Amino acid sequence: MPVILEERDALSVICLDGVIDISDAEELKRLLLQALKLKDGVRVSLQGAADLDITAMQLLWAAERETVKLGAPFTLAGVVPKEISAAISSAGFDNFPTNQKIVSKSVR
């Protein structure tokens, strides 16, 4: 499954794996909303992602904005693949935090 929620201790991480496109949008949105309800912030791992379509990027961008609005952190776990970072930047999401390096220990 390309979109999963891993829960370890008090930490929840949404892991994206492979190609994430419109067919995964409903599940990604559901998990992002679930993570927002926890009020501990949203943590996303893009390490295993091969490609994100514009729908996935929009959902991540909206989750980041909403998380910040709630005063909680939005973080990326691990290193964002260069291809993913470039695609997000090319799509116009210049302020999305893809330039983060290691934010947490590997979730895989």
N, C-alpha and C positions, 0 to 999 in steps of 0.2 A: 504494500500500500504506500503510495507516495507521500501521504500526509498523516502523521501520527502524533499523538501527545504522549510524551514520556513523563511519568511522575516519579521523582526520586526525592525521598525525604520531603522537604517543604518546597522543592523546586519543580516547576513544570516547564517542560521545553517542547515546543512544537518543532518537529523535525520534518524537513522537506527533502524528498529523495527522488532523483531522476527528473523527468520532465513534469512540471506542474503547469497545468493549463486549465481551460474553462471546465473541463470534466471534473476537476478537483476543487473547483471554487466553492461549492456548497459545503464540503467537508472542511476546507480551510477556514471558511467564514465561521462555521460552527465551533471549531476549536479555538479560533481567535476570540470569539465572544465568550467561550468558556474560560479562557485564560484571563480575560478582562474582569470577569466576575470574581475571580480569586483575589483581586486587588493587590496582589504582590507584584504586579507588572507582567509584562509579556516578554518571554525569551524565545527566540527563534533560531534554529540551526539551519543554515543554508549549505553546510559543508557537503552534503550529498546531492545537492541540486545540480542538475545538468542544464536546465533551462527553465525560465519562468516566463509565462506569457503576460500580457498586459493586465489581464484580470487578476492574476496572482499578485503582481506588483501593486495594483490599486488596493487590493485587500490588505497587504502588508503596510502600505502607506497610510491607509485609513486607520488601521490598528495602532500604528505608531502615533498618529495625531491624537487619537482618542485616549491612549494610555498616558501620554504627556498631559493632556487636558485633565485627567483624573489625578495627576500628581504622582503617578507611578512610573517606574522605569520601563523602557522598551530597549531590550538589548539583543544582540546577536551572539550566539554561542559559537565559539571557534572562529575560523577564518572563512571569509566569504570568497568563493572561487572568483578568479579574475573575470571570467566570462559573465558571471551573474552580476558582478559589480558594474561591468561595462554596459550590460544590457539595461540595468536599472538607470544608469546615468544617461544612456542614449534615449531612454523613454521619457526623460525630463524630470526624473525624481532625484535631482541633484542634492537635495538636503537629506535624503534618506541615509541613515548611518551605516553605509556599507564599507566605509574605510576603517572600521574597527578591526582590531586584530583579536587576539585571544581575550574573550570576555569572561569565560568560565572554563573549567576543565571540560575536556571532550565529553560529549553526551553519547557517543557511540561506543 
